[in-house]
Amino acid sequence: MALIVATFYKFVALLDYKDLQLPLKEICQNQAVKGTILLAEEGINGTIAGTRQGINAVFSHIQADERLKDIDIKESPATAPPFAKLKVRLKKEIVTIGLPEISPTKQVGTYVAPKDWNEVIADPEVVVIDTRNHYEVGMGTFQGAHNPETDVFNEFPNYVKENLNPAQNKKVAMFCTGGIRCEKASSYMLSQGFEEVYHLKGGILRYLEEVPEDESLWEGECFVFDERVAIKHGLETGSYDMCYACGHPVSEADKASEDYESEVSCPHCIEGMTKERMGYLRDRKHQRQLSKRAKTNHIKE
């Protein structure tokens, strides 16, 4: 069965966001759509998956709200269900930077369409910043981009304070997976006195979808927050898997390491792995295999 993965967000004042939760959850459940949707006073953010009919029904419901009529939606195919559950949650922020006064609904940088992005980041006066977390950057990024080495997005303001100066860094261009983090980062940068602040509209996902690979300045793969783990140009599923133990993406080189054991450990978590934890994970793997065999035998019968 063909499935659609839809990523979407919009910064917009939703003072009644708590009232939106239950109706949105019900339409998703009725359409067997799964994934995560966040609602906050500053807007909506989510990634969901389902059939074409289901996804269309959910967005018909969302876009019936005049405030969300032009919500940014990015779609890609999936061959297997990428989410096991549905979560519709109420939050203080739809993307957490830890500064409630910062909001793209008040001020935001200049959007750059994917077709114009190469020209912007090729400018030697532009400082290009990847606003994602370090493990995401390690899988792929744009040529010449700076890696803030953050573990979580709310560390980004400290990176800016310690490494950038509005008097020296006149032009700044930022990007992220779907556009939401760099949009909020642009609002923060403007609040700190940076004058020319650009961000990639639709994020890496839209760039990989619209820009031909032979013209692309993207190198590597793009981490995504679902079972696909990573995608490539044309939004095709990438080569990475996920470590069940720590949730870190693992490459083919990682899997060739002696520290890698499927569903138990990988080079990124082996140092902190205890014998007790490893025993528990091996037992969990065994139980999962038994369950899978039982289902297979039941189908055969």
Salt bridges, closest charged atoms under 4 A:
ASP16 OD1 - ARG67 NH1 2.86
GLU42 OE2 - LYS184 NZ 2.92
ASP65 OD2 - ARG67 NH2 2.71
ASP70 OD1 - LYS10 NZ 2.41
ASP72 OD2 - LYS74 NZ 3.00
ASP72 OD1 - ARG206 NH2 3.31
GLU75 OE1 - ARG52 NH2 2.57
GLU93 OE1 - LYS184 NZ 2.63
ASP116 OD2 - LYS115 NZ 3.27
ASP123 OD2 - LYS171 NZ 3.32
GLU125 OE1 - LYS171 NZ 3.45
ASP130 OD2 - ARG132 NH2 2.80
GLU136 OE1 - ARG181 NH2 2.89
ASP151 OD1 - HIS134 NE2 2.93
GLU209 OE1 - ARG206 NE 3.64
GLU210 OE2 - ARG206 NE 3.96
ASP226 OD2 - ARG228 NH2 2.82
ASP241 OD2 - LYS255 NZ 2.58
GLU252 OE2 - LYS255 NZ 2.92
ASP254 OD2 - HIS268 NE2 3.15
GLU261 OE1 - ARG282 NH2 2.80
GLU263 OE1 - ARG288 NH2 2.51
